[in-house]
């Protein structure tokens, strides 16, 4: 069963790992986000929800269109910062002395 989303007023469908959309630029943005692991209907819906959320769109639900929530950040600043070392006097993002 295809999953429908709406982004920038344009509708798109995700089915069997492929996005279909009349707008070429929106389809290109959606294809850049394709998750090839989305095989089951639940996984397809989860992927469509992620894509709609990334682009600030809506997803078709049982009660009509619902705003897709913005997904969690994939990379956080905490992931990039090294663990602090005691006694070395290192500071900053890259551990340089001030």
MIDOSE-1310 file (N, C-alpha, C; in nm, 2 decimals, decimal comma, always signed):
residues 98
xxxx	+0,08/-0,12/+0,00/+0,00/+0,00/+0,00/+0,09/+0,12/+0,00; +0,07/+0,22/-0,09/+0,15/+0,34/-0,10/+0,13/+0,43/+0,02; +0,23/+0,50/+0,06/+0,21/+0,60/+0,16/+0,22/+0,74/+0,09; +0,13/+0,83/+0,12/+0,12/+0,96/+0,06/+0,17/+1,07/+0,16
xxxx	+0,24/+1,16/+0,10/+0,28/+1,28/+0,18/+0,26/+1,40/+0,10; +0,26/+1,51/+0,16/+0,24/+1,64/+0,10/+0,35/+1,74/+0,15; +0,43/+1,79/+0,05/+0,53/+1,88/+0,09/+0,52/+2,00/-0,01; +0,53/+2,12/+0,05/+0,52/+2,24/-0,04/+0,39/+2,24/-0,12
xxxx	+0,28/+2,18/-0,08/+0,16/+2,17/-0,15/+0,16/+2,07/-0,26; +0,26/+1,99/-0,27/+0,27/+1,89/-0,38/+0,26/+1,75/-0,32; +0,18/+1,66/-0,37/+0,17/+1,53/-0,32/+0,27/+1,43/-0,38; +0,32/+1,34/-0,30/+0,41/+1,24/-0,34/+0,37/+1,10/-0,28
xxxx	+0,41/+0,99/-0,35/+0,38/+0,86/-0,29/+0,51/+0,78/-0,28; +0,52/+0,70/-0,18/+0,63/+0,61/-0,16/+0,58/+0,47/-0,16; +0,63/+0,39/-0,25/+0,58/+0,25/-0,27/+0,70/+0,17/-0,32; +0,73/+0,06/-0,25/+0,83/-0,04/-0,29/+0,97/+0,03/-0,31
xxxx	+1,00/+0,12/-0,22/+1,13/+0,19/-0,23/+1,15/+0,29/-0,33; +1,04/+0,34/-0,39/+1,04/+0,44/-0,50/+0,94/+0,55/-0,47; +0,99/+0,67/-0,49/+0,91/+0,79/-0,47/+0,85/+0,82/-0,61; +0,72/+0,86/-0,62/+0,66/+0,91/-0,74/+0,60/+1,05/-0,70
xxxx	+0,62/+1,14/-0,79/+0,58/+1,28/-0,77/+0,58/+1,35/-0,90; +0,49/+1,44/-0,92/+0,49/+1,52/-1,05/+0,60/+1,63/-1,05; +0,64/+1,68/-0,94/+0,74/+1,78/-0,93/+0,88/+1,72/-0,93; +0,96/+1,74/-1,03/+1,09/+1,68/-1,04/+1,19/+1,72/-0,93
xxxx	+1,19/+1,84/-0,88/+1,28/+1,88/-0,78/+1,24/+1,82/-0,64; +1,11/+1,81/-0,61/+1,07/+1,74/-0,49/+1,10/+1,60/-0,49; +1,08/+1,53/-0,61/+1,11/+1,39/-0,62/+1,26/+1,37/-0,60; +1,35/+1,46/-0,65/+1,49/+1,45/-0,63/+1,53/+1,46/-0,49
xxxx	+1,46/+1,55/-0,41/+1,49/+1,56/-0,27/+1,45/+1,44/-0,19; +1,33/+1,38/-0,23/+1,28/+1,26/-0,17/+1,37/+1,14/-0,20; +1,41/+1,13/-0,32/+1,50/+1,02/-0,36/+1,63/+1,02/-0,29; +1,68/+1,14/-0,25/+1,80/+1,15/-0,18/+1,79/+1,10/-0,04
xxxx	+1,67/+1,09/+0,01/+1,64/+1,04/+0,15/+1,60/+0,89/+0,15; +1,59/+0,83/+0,03/+1,53/+0,69/+0,03/+1,61/+0,60/+0,12; +1,53/+0,52/+0,19/+1,58/+0,41/+0,28/+1,56/+0,28/+0,21; +1,66/+0,22/+0,15/+1,64/+0,09/+0,08/+1,60/-0,03/+0,16
xxxx	+1,61/-0,01/+0,30/+1,57/-0,12/+0,39/+1,42/-0,12/+0,41; +1,35/-0,02/+0,37/+1,20/-0,01/+0,39/+1,13/-0,10/+0,30; +1,10/-0,22/+0,35/+1,03/-0,32/+0,26/+0,89/-0,35/+0,31; +0,86/-0,35/+0,43/+0,72/-0,38/+0,48/+0,64/-0,25/+0,48
xxxx	+0,51/-0,26/+0,49/+0,43/-0,14/+0,49/+0,46/-0,05/+0,61; +0,49/-0,11/+0,73/+0,52/-0,03/+0,84/+0,65/+0,05/+0,82; +0,75/-0,02/+0,76/+0,88/+0,05/+0,73/+0,87/+0,16/+0,63; +0,78/+0,13/+0,53/+0,76/+0,23/+0,43/+0,69/+0,36/+0,49
xxxx	+0,60/+0,33/+0,58/+0,53/+0,45/+0,65/+0,63/+0,52/+0,74; +0,71/+0,45/+0,81/+0,81/+0,52/+0,89/+0,91/+0,60/+0,81; +0,95/+0,55/+0,69/+1,04/+0,62/+0,61/+0,97/+0,75/+0,55; +0,84/+0,73/+0,51/+0,77/+0,85/+0,45/+0,75/+0,95/+0,56
xxxx	+0,72/+0,91/+0,68/+0,71/+1,00/+0,79/+0,84/+1,08/+0,82; +0,95/+1,01/+0,81/+1,08/+1,07/+0,83/+1,11/+1,17/+0,72; +1,08/+1,14/+0,59/+1,10/+1,22/+0,48/+1,02/+1,35/+0,48; +0,89/+1,33/+0,52/+0,80/+1,44/+0,53/+0,84/+1,53/+0,64
xxxx	+0,89/+1,48/+0,75/+0,93/+1,56/+0,87/+1,06/+1,64/+0,83; +1,15/+1,58/+0,76/+1,27/+1,65/+0,72/+1,24/+1,77/+0,63; +1,14/+1,76/+0,55/+1,10/+1,86/+0,45/+0,99/+1,95/+0,50; +0,94/+1,93/+0,63/+0,84/+2,02/+0,68/+0,70/+1,99/+0,62
xxxx	+0,67/+1,86/+0,59/+0,55/+1,83/+0,52/+0,45/+1,76/+0,61; +0,35/+1,70/+0,54/+0,24/+1,63/+0,61/+0,23/+1,49/+0,55; +0,17/+1,40/+0,63/+0,15/+1,26/+0,59/+0,01/+1,23/+0,60; -0,04/+1,15/+0,50/-0,18/+1,11/+0,50/-0,20/+1,00/+0,61
xxxx	-0,30/+1,02/+0,70/-0,33/+0,93/+0,80/-0,47/+0,89/+0,79; -0,52/+0,80/+0,89/-0,65/+0,75/+0,88/-0,76/+0,86/+0,90; -0,72/+0,97/+0,96/-0,81/+1,08/+0,99/-0,79/+1,20/+0,90; -0,71/+1,19/+0,80/-0,67/+1,30/+0,71/-0,52/+1,33/+0,72
xxxx	-0,49/+1,45/+0,68/-0,35/+1,49/+0,67/-0,30/+1,53/+0,81; -0,18/+1,48/+0,85/-0,12/+1,51/+0,98/+0,01/+1,57/+0,96; +0,05/+1,67/+1,04/+0,18/+1,73/+1,03/+0,28/+1,63/+1,07; +0,39/+1,61/+0,99/+0,49/+1,51/+1,02/+0,59/+1,58/+1,12
xxxx	+0,62/+1,52/+1,23/+0,72/+1,58/+1,33/+0,86/+1,58/+1,27; +0,93/+1,68/+1,31/+1,07/+1,69/+1,26/+1,15/+1,58/+1,34; +1,23/+1,50/+1,26/+1,30/+1,39/+1,33/+1,42/+1,44/+1,41; +1,46/+1,36/+1,50/+1,58/+1,39/+1,58/+1,70/+1,41/+1,50
xxxx	+1,79/+1,49/+1,55/+1,92/+1,52/+1,48/+2,00/+1,39/+1,47; +2,06/+1,37/+1,35/+2,14/+1,25/+1,33/+2,28/+1,26/+1,39; +2,33/+1,39/+1,39/+2,46/+1,41/+1,46/+2,45/+1,53/+1,55; +2,50/+1,51/+1,67/+2,49/+1,62/+1,77/+2,63/+1,67/+1,80
xxxx	+2,64/+1,79/+1,86/+2,77/+1,84/+1,89/+2,84/+1,76/+2,00; +2,76/+1,70/+2,08/+2,83/+1,61/+2,19/+2,90/+1,49/+2,12; +2,85/+1,45/+2,01/+2,92/+1,34/+1,94/+3,05/+1,38/+1,88; +3,07/+1,50/+1,85/+3,20/+1,55/+1,79/+3,30/+1,59/+1,89
xxxx	+3,26/+1,62/+2,02/+3,36/+1,67/+2,12/+3,43/+1,55/+2,18; +3,56/+1,56/+2,20/+3,63/+1,46/+2,27/+3,60/+1,46/+2,42; +3,62/+1,35/+2,48/+3,60/+1,34/+2,63/+3,71/+1,43/+2,69; +3,68/+1,50/+2,80/+3,78/+1,59/+2,86/+3,88/+1,51/+2,93
xxxx	+4,01/+1,55/+2,92/+4,12/+1,48/+2,99/+4,16/+1,57/+3,11; +4,19/+1,51/+3,22/+4,23/+1,58/+3,34/+4,38/+1,62/+3,33; +4,40/+1,74/+3,37/+4,54/+1,79/+3,38/+4,61/+1,83/+3,26; +4,55/+1,83/+3,14/+4,62/+1,86/+3,02/+4,59/+2,01/+2,98
xxxx	+4,49/+2,07/+3,04/+4,46/+2,21/+3,01/+4,41/+2,23/+2,87; +4,34/+2,13/+2,81/+4,29/+2,14/+2,67/+4,15/+2,20/+2,68; +4,12/+2,28/+2,58/+3,99/+2,35/+2,57/+3,95/+2,35/+2,43; +3,82/+2,38/+2,41/+3,76/+2,41/+2,28/+3,72/+2,28/+2,21
xxxx	+3,67/+2,30/+2,10/+3,61/+2,18/+2,02/+3,72/+2,08/+1,98; +3,83/+2,13/+1,94/+3,94/+2,05/+1,89/+4,05/+2,02/+1,99; +4,03/+2,06/+2,11/+4,12/+2,02/+2,22/+4,25/+2,11/+2,21; +4,25/+2,23/+2,16/+4,36/+2,31/+2,16/+4,37/+2,40/+2,28
xx	+4,49/+2,43/+2,32/+4,51/+2,52/+2,43/+4,47/+2,66/+2,39; +4,41/+2,73/+2,49/+4,37/+2,87/+2,46/+4,49/+2,96/+2,49
